[in-house]
């Protein structure tokens, strides 16, 4: 993503990244790492809670959803704190993409619910 954060183009590119090439009714408004710590049993694993605010836009109405994702990443002593944070955020992005794809459902005028095709 090469657009200025906060700009319309940046938000569009970010949503295309998470949506796999299609515009989604969800926009990631905030994503922060909370409570990062080493795993109590696995030495080379870091755990964290990632707080995410998603804005869902449906029929010109916006709804904010506050999510807390529990994520982990394999880490080692040679990794910088920024590398560890990037690994955790990458894991969170993977979970968010899967969550938003599952939430993308269409309801027809007849009330039938259809899901988009599963992408690989």
N, C-alpha and C positions, 0 to 999 in steps of 0.2 A: 504494500500500500504506500503510495507516494504522495498522497494529497495531505493537505494541512488538517490535523485533528480538529474535529468539530465542523468542518465544512460539509456541505451537502454531498460533494463528490467522495469525500472520505467515508461518510456514513454509508453511501451507496456501495463503495468498494468493499467495506467491511461486511455489509450484509450479503454481498455476492460471495465473499469468501466463506462465510458461515453457511450460506444457503446452497453452495455447490453450483452457482451459475444462475440462480433464479432469485428474483426479489421476494423476500419473505415479509410477512406482516410483523416481524419481530426486529427490534433494534436493541443492541447492547448499549445501555446508557452508562454503566459503570461496572468495573471488574477490579476487585482488590483482594489481596491475600491477607487472611486473618488467621492467627494462631498457628504459625508454622513451627514444626518441631521434628526432631528425629524420631523414627519409629522405635518403640520400646524394645522390640525383639530383633528386627532386621536392621543390621548396622548400616547398610548402604541404601537406606530408604528414608526419604523425608516426606512427612505428611503435612497437610494444611487444609484449612477451610478457606474456600474462595467465595467471597460475597459478590453476587451478580445482580444487577438491576436490568431487567428486560422490559422494554416498552412494546406492548402489543397494540397494533392499530387495526381495528375492525370497524367498518362502516363509519368512518370519520370520527370514531371515538378511540381514545388512547387509554390503555390500562397498564399500570406499572406492576411488575411481578418481582418480588425480592426472593432470590434463591440463595441457598448456601450449599455449595458443592464440596463434598469431602474428596480430596484428591491426594495422590501420592506420586512420587517420582523416584526412580533409582538414581542415587547421587553418590559422590565420593568426596574424599577430603581435598582433592585437587580442583574441584569446581569452585568458582567464585560465587558469592551470594547472588549476583545477578544471573548466573547460569542456573542456579537452583530455582530462583523465582521464574525464569523463563521456562524451565522444564515443568514446573507446577502449572503455570498459565497455559502451556501447550496442552497439558492433560485436561485442564478445565475447558479449553476451546473444543477439544474432541468431544467431551461430554455435552457441552452446549449445542454443538452441531447436531448430535444425535437426538438430543431433547427437543430442539426446535423442529427438526424434521418430523419427529413423531407427533408433535403438536399441530403440525400443518395439515388440517383436515378441511374438507369442503362439505358443506351441507347444502343440498339442492333444494329447490322450491318444493319438491315432494317430500322433503324430510330425510332423504337417503344420505347417509354419511359415506364419503369416499376418502380414501387416503391416497397421497401421491405415491408413485412407484418408488420402491426402495432402491436407492443408489448404492453403488459399491464403494 
